């Protein structure tokens, strides 16, 4: 691996705008981290501030780096996002409320533009470092908000599951600590894709994980991070050169799948509803609506029209979250199908696959510039696993900090391939002419540029 100090000056060297660029790069994730702090005091001000501030700062950052040529990785990302936005127009036209659907589609389009612009700025190492440090700041801010709010409502009492659930119930109508906790975890994992690993950062990650789990009364962060870690480890063991380890890995995977299917089959609906904290009933409504309009769905946020009236039971837990949530069916995948139909869902899942495949390549393909091992793959799995129990994320409604953090993570991942391309362009010791080697990175159709990078070593 090539260290950062040996990368060509064109990639790591400062330019005349480096100080301003670094300040803006730090501002963007920091603002996302401060959003919930501002929201706890002035919700309307926080909502009004978020999108214009992030968009304005990003445009200014894009102007500073507008002279850099586009990389094949950026072109690939642009094609995927363009396909995503273009296809999702169709369900908007047939939705139950087109005006509402187009408003949410516009938010997604803005977020896709931000993702592309962040990707360009992250090609500069100084910017990437400032983004990473700011992400750590954001994660710590969100953890501090969780602790401070807990003390205000519960006092200096050691958290138990009962007290944490009580705390969550008290604050549920003002701040969603599920979203706060996941934003802290995602900000930290994204930062680990940009900063050099050390003992302090690893210890900080443990603290953030404990705060996000113990003090919020939510079992989801613990289960998701644990499962994401297990799957990441499994991807390594199934690639082991030892046949015995590969066999045991596949055997464990098969056992887990069988156990999951058996649990869903054998448990009653009431038991599953209790385990999933009411989500099972919400998912059943989504399944009904998918069967009714499988191709085009009902459109963005159509759950607002009839979710409560369609619930299959009178379970207090389910009714409570249905009346207070802002995330519909608490499942991105079912929400895709219910709202965008099969047509829109295929475009969204293609974007998911593009990102997951890119993270896989970062984890397991040789590179001159990537030094962070499986961190990107781990973070991507956490995002996609959480999509099974919550809404904000890669397919949220493009308005919460978690949505922004998810697309910032996507920009970080694709920018790492742009950095590799920049390295090849600047390197004078390449065996092949640099122009030819960069052409190898060109995607075929909408295929990710990672395939070319995988063959460079």
C-alpha positions, 0 to 999 in steps of 0.5 A: 500500500502507498502511504499518504505522504508518497501520493503525488502532490496533485492529490494531497498538496494544498492549493490557494483555496485549501484553508477555505475548502477545509473550513467548509468541509468541516462545516457540513458534517458538523451542521448535521451533527448539531441539527438535533441540538438545535431541534431540541430548542427550536424545531422550526429553526433547525428544519429551516436551517438544514437544507439551505445551509448544507446546500449552500456550503456544498455549492461553494465547495463545488465551485472551489473544486470545479476545475478538477476533471471528472473521474470515471467513478464520478461518471458511474455514480452520476449515471446511477443517480440519474437513473434513480431519479428518472425512474422515480418520476413514473410512480410520482405521476401515478401517486395518490397525491402527485404534489406530495410525491414530487415534493419528496422526489425533489428532495431526493434529487437535491440529495443526489446532487449533493452526493455528487458534489461531495464526491468531488471535494473528497478527492482532496486529502485535506478535505477528506481529513476535515470531513472525517474529523467533522464526522467524529465531532458530529458523532460525539455531539449526538452522543453528548446530546443523548447523555445530557437529555437523559440526565435532564429527564431521568437524573443521575441514575444508571440506565436500566432497560426499563428506565431507558424505555421510560426515557425514550417514551418521554422524549419520543414526541420531541426528539427521535433518539432512534434517529439520533443514535443511528446518526452517531453510529453512521457518522463514526463509521463514515469517519473510519473510512477517512481517518487512520485507525488508532486506539483512541478512535476504536475506544471512542467507537465503543463509547458511542456504541454503548451510549447509542444503545444503553441510554436510548432504550433501543435494541436495534442499534446493538442488533444491527451493529452486531449482525453487521459485524458478523456478516462482515466477518463471514465475508472474510471467512468464506474467502479463507484459503482453508477449506474447513473454515469455508465449510464451517462458515457456509454451514453457519450461514445456512443455519442462521437462514434456517433459524430465521425462516423457522422463527417467522414461520412458527411464531404467532403474529402477536409474538412477532409484533411484540418482538418487533415492537409493533413493526410487524403490523405496520409491515402487514399494511405495507404488504397489503398495499404492495399486492393492490398496486404492485407495479407503480405503488401509491406514491411517496408518503402514501402511508399517511392516508390510511395506515392507522385505518388499515392496521390489523389489530388493536395493539396499543404499541402498534397504534401508538407508533403509527400515530406518532411516527414520521417514517411510515412502515419502519422498513425501507424495502417494504416502503419502496414497494408500497410507494414506488412499486416494482418499477421504482424499487428496482431502480432503488435496489440498483443503487443499493447494489452499486454501493454494496458492490463498491464497498466489497471491492474496497474491502477485498481488492488491492488498491494503491490508496485505500488503507481502511480495510473492511470499514466501508463494507461494515458501514454499508451493511449496517445501513442496509440492515437498519433499512429493514427496521427504520426509514431514514437512510438511503431511501428515506424522505431526504429530509433528516440528518440520517439521510444526509449522512447516508448519502455522504457515506456513498460519496465517501465510498465512490470518492475513494475510487476517484482518488485511485484514478487521480493517483494513476493519472499523476503517477509517472511510473505506471507500466502502461500509459496513464491514459490507457490505464484510466480507460480501463476504469470506464464502466460498461453500461452502468457497471461500477468503476470498481471492476477496473480498479480491481485489476490494477494490482 
